Amino acid sequence: MTRLRFLALALTLAGVVGVALVGRSAPDSSAARMRTAADNFLASLTPELKKKATFGFDDPHRTKWYFTPQQDKEKKFTRKGARLEEMTADQKKAALELLKSGLSAKGYEAATTIIGLEDLLLDLEGPKGAMTRNRGWYFVSVFGDPSNTGKWGWRFEGHHLSVNYTLDKGEVVVGAPMLFASNPAEVKDGAKKGLRPLPEIEDHVRALIKSLDAEQDKAAKQPKAFPEIKEGQAKAGVGAPVGLTADKLSADQKATLTKLLKAYTDRMPDDLAAAEMKRVTDTPPAKLFFAYSGGPKPGEPYTYRVQGPEFVVEFLNEQKDAAGNVANHIHSAWRRLPTDFGLSE
């Protein structure tokens, strides 16, 4: 190889590497936005609050995620992290900017609506209810040091909301578990009547189930409801997939299933949503399973799952809402298989 050809090749390779590095640490990437938001949030905190908010990357708290109310017998919170109600206005704004960095505009709107439902639950249940309802009881935790060179992560969590991200070397490794829930699923009365924080995850699955013929429905419908989403651990623990495989669906039904899955991935920023949807489209149809239980008409309890080799969607609508309306309290999660949090097992 002549010296000129060698120099040309070296410059070409340098350019490729340069592009790769720029792409990984581009200022408009979700990873870059998360790091900036995390740095700003931590910089805004007092030493006391920063101590509450920060943990080692390998701290067991990182995988101890919860979406149910976490309180003791005296109705005091038991979650870890820095909570919104103890923050100043500027600190709270920085905390919400961190949440925003991990969500799309639609996802952020849904998340803040879920937080706002704590006020409605307090009105419906009263201050003597069994659970403390407080929109200030949302907690922020940062694991490790935000950087472009090492591993770190963060969580924004409270009742019916848990957003978890793991990053390594300036890239998002995984945004799971990501859980959104809503009580009520649809507000039935009052000033917010008709509000549905998470409509797509019900509308698309109802359309899919309605479209199934008798043979498809026999494969998809399960005799028992799926169990509650397993919080507090890195493994979804869903077992082997069951139900109807996507290769048995018509083109229109496959399109509806895709819309349903996009309703989950679209909670994430565009670049991360695209990466998660690629996992979906790369899944052979014979290895993508849809299953449900119950009757999905409004007011009927039902559950469903969509499961591939690398991910699972879990959904339950079995509980009454705070006003006593049957099957109007939903839980929904996007989880990575075999484990969340970027763990290998």
N, C-alpha and C positions, 0 to 999 in steps of 0.2 A: 504494500500500500504506500503510495507516495505521501509526502508530508502534507501536500495541499488537500488530498482526499481525507487524510487523517484529521486535519483541522476542520474540514467541512463536516465530517461525521461527528466530531466532538462538539461542534457548535449546535448541530442538530439535536444531539442527545441532551445537551444543556438546555436547549429550548424546550424539549419535551418535559424534562424534570421541572423546569421553571413553571411551565403551564400547570403541571400536576400540583405543585406546591401552592400556586396561586389559587387553583380551584379548591384546594382543601381548606385554605385559610382566607378565602375571599371574604371581604367585609360584609357582603350581603348574604352569606350562607347562614343557615340556622345555627350551626356550631359557633360561628363568630359572634352572632347576636347573643347567644346564650352566655358566652364567656364575658362579653362586655356587660350584659345585664347582671350577671353574678358578681362581677368585680364592683359594679356601681352599688349593688345592694349591700355587699359586705362593707364597702367603704362608708356607707351611710349609717352603719350601726354603731352604737356605743359599745365599749368593751364588754359590758354585761350581756347585751343582746347578741353580740357576735359570738360569745362563748356558747350561747344557747343554740345558735344557728349552724355552727360548724362542727363537723365530725371527720374523723379519718375516713379515707376511701373504703377501708376494709371493716369499718365499724358495723357490727351486726344490725344496727338501726337502719342501715341502707336498704336491707331487704325486708324489713318489718313494716310493710305498708298496710294501711287500713282505710276503708271507706265508711265503716259503720261508726256510730258515736263511740268515742273512747273516753270513758269517765269512770270514776270510782263511786263508792256507795254514797259519798257526800256530794255527788254530781260535780266533782272537780275534774278538769281535763287530765288525761294521762298521756297524751301525745307529746312527743319531743319536738324540738325546733323552736324558732322564734314565731310567736303568734301575732296576727295582725292587730289585735286590740291593744297590744303593748307598744306599738310602733307610732312614731310621729307621722304626720301627713306625708312628709317627704320619704320617710322610710317605707311606708305602706305603698306609696307610688312606685318606689324602686322594686318592692316585692312583686307588685302586679306587673311591672315591666319584665321581670324574670319569667313569670307565668306566660305573659304574652309572647315571649321569645320562643316558647315551645308549642305554641298553638297557632292555628290559622285565625283569621278574623272571625269566621263563623264559630270555630272552636272556643275562642276567647269569649265571644258573646254568650255561648251556651254555658261556659264555666262560671262566668260572673252572674248569669241568671240563676244557676244552681245555688250559688252562694246566697243570692238574694232571697231564695225560697226559705231560708232559715227564718226570716221575718214572718213569712206567711205561716210557717209551722208554729212559731211562737204565738201568733194570733189565734190559731186554731186550737192549740193544746193548752195555752195559758202558762203562766210562770210555774205552776205546780205540776206540770207534765213530768213524765218519767225521765225524759231526756232534756238536757240543756240545749236550747236552740240559740245560737249566738253566731252571727256572721263574722265576728272577730276571732272565732275559734278555727281559723285556717292557719296552718303552720308551714314555715319554710325551713328547709334543711339543705345545706351544701356539704358535699362529701369530697374531701381532698381539696387541693388547690386548683382553682380554674386556670388552665394553661393550654398551650398548643403542643406540649411535649409529653404530658403524663395523663394518667387516668383521673377523672373526677366525675361527679354527678350532682344532681340536685332533685329535690322533690317539693311540690306544692300540694298540700293535702289538708282535708277536713272532711266533714260529713258529706258523703255522696260525691266526692271529688278526690282523685289521686292521680297526679301527673308526675311521672318519673322518667328521668333521662340519665343515660350513662354515656360518657365521652372518653375518647382516647386519642392522643396525638392530633388534636384539632379536628376530630371527626366525631359525629354522633354515631355511637355503636348501636344503641337501641333506645326507643322511646316507649318502653313497656315495663311494667303494666301501666295502662292508661284507662282509668275507669271514670265514667260519667254516669250519674244516677239522678233520678228525679222523683220527689214526693211533694205534690202529685205529678203524675205524668201529664195530665191535663187539668188545669185549674177549672173547676166546675162552677164556681160562684164568685161574686165579689168584683172588685175593680179590675182584677187581672183575669177574669173569666175568658176561657179560650186559649190561654197561654200554654204552649207545649214546648218546653225547652229542647226536646230531642225527638222531633216528629219523624224524621226520615227512617230511623232504625225500627220504627213500627210500621210506617206506611209501606215501605218497600217489601218487608217480609210478609205482610198481609196480602199484598198483591201477588207475591210469589206463591204463597200457600193456596190462594184462591185459584191460581192458574194450573195447579197440579191435577193430572188426571188420576183415576182410581188406582192404577198400578204405581204411579209415582208417589202418591200420597201414602200408600201402604208401606213403601220403603222409607219414606221420610218421617212419618209420624211414629213417635215413641210411646210406649205404654205408661211410662212414668215421667214426671217432670225432671229436668236436669237439676242437680243440687246447686246450692248457692255458690257463688264465685268464692274461691279460696283466697282470702286475704292473709297477710302476715307471713307470706312465704314466697320464695322465688319461683317455685314450680306451680303451674296451673293445676296439675294433677287431674287432667281431664280424661286420661286413659286413651284407649284406641278409638278412632273415629267411628261414628255410626251414622246410618241414614242413607240418603239418596246421593249418589255421586253426580257431579256436574256433567259427565258425559251422557247422562240419561235425560238431560234437559234440552228443550228446544232452544233455538237461537234467541227468541224473545225472553224465555225464562232465564237463560244465561245472562242476558243483558240486565234483567231485574236483579239477579244475584250480584252482579258487578256493582250495580247502584247501591245495593245494601252494604256491601263491603266498603265502598267509597264513603258511605255515610260515617264509617268509623275512621278510615284513614284521613278523611278530610278534616278531622279535628286537628291534625298536625299541619305545620307549615308546608308550603307547596313542595319544596325539595324533598322533605322527609315523607310526605304523603306519596309522592311519585315512587320513591324507593320501596315503600311498603306495598303499593299496588303492583309493582314489578314482581314481588314475591307471589302475589295472587296470580298474575297473568303467566308467570313461569311455572305454576303448579299444573301438572297434567290433569285434565278434567276428571280422569278416573281416580285421582287422589285428593280431590276436593269434595268434601262431604257437607251436606245440609240436612239437618234434622230438627224436628220441633215436637212439642207436646202440647196438649190442651186445645183450646179453641181460641183463635186469635181475633175473634170479633170483639169490639169494644165492650168492656165489662166482663170478659171471660179470661180466667187465668191461663197463661201460656208461657212457655220457655222455648228458646232455640239456640242452636250452635251452628257455626260454619267453621270447619276445621280442615286445615291442610297440614303438610309435614312440618312447616315452619311457623305457623301461627294458628290462633283460634280466636273466634269471636264468641263471647258468652252473653246471653241475655235472659233475664227473668222478669216477669210481670205477674206475680202471684199475691202480693200483699195488698191490703186495703190502704188507701191514702189516709192522711191525718183527719180527714172529714168523714171517714167511714165508707167511701166509695170503693166497691170491690174491684180488684185488679187494676189499680190506678197508681202504682208505685213501682218504678222500673229501675233495674240495675243493668249496666252494660259495660263490657270491657273488651279491649284489644290486648292480647297477650302473645308473647313470643314463645315458641316451642324449640327445644325441650325446656328451656328456662328463660326467665326474664333477667333484666339487669346486666346483660352481657355475659352471664355466667355460662360455662360449658356444660354443667350438669347440676 
